[in-house]
């Protein structure tokens, strides 16, 4: 924690079990796809539709967003994921949903303006 501001640092949040686990596991497209399916409902349908618009399977799209988030998100973004996981019945899915909902929105600075074009491209990011 930063003594001057009282705010958590990125390193403090990343060391949080659920947040670290989201990045570690959901960077894999197969696991990310299964997690999106587990979230289910309207979210999974809309997310899969967004992925299809980019000509990507939902797992590759989700894993790419998680990887980009892990490298480019600001401290406030990390704090948001941390808050989403805290006290949740399913903290991994709750935190992943937080990342994906914001990642699919082109307004976030850490999301590149162009979509990933292939599986190989997704693994490079």
Buried (B, 14 or more C-beta within 10 A) or exposed (E): EEEEEEEBEEEBBBEBEBBEBBBEBBBBBEBBBBBBEEBEEEBBEEBBEBBEEBEBBBBBBBBBBBBBBBEBBEBEBBBBBBBBBEEBEBBBBBBBBBBBBBBBEEEBEBBEEEBBEEBEBBBEB
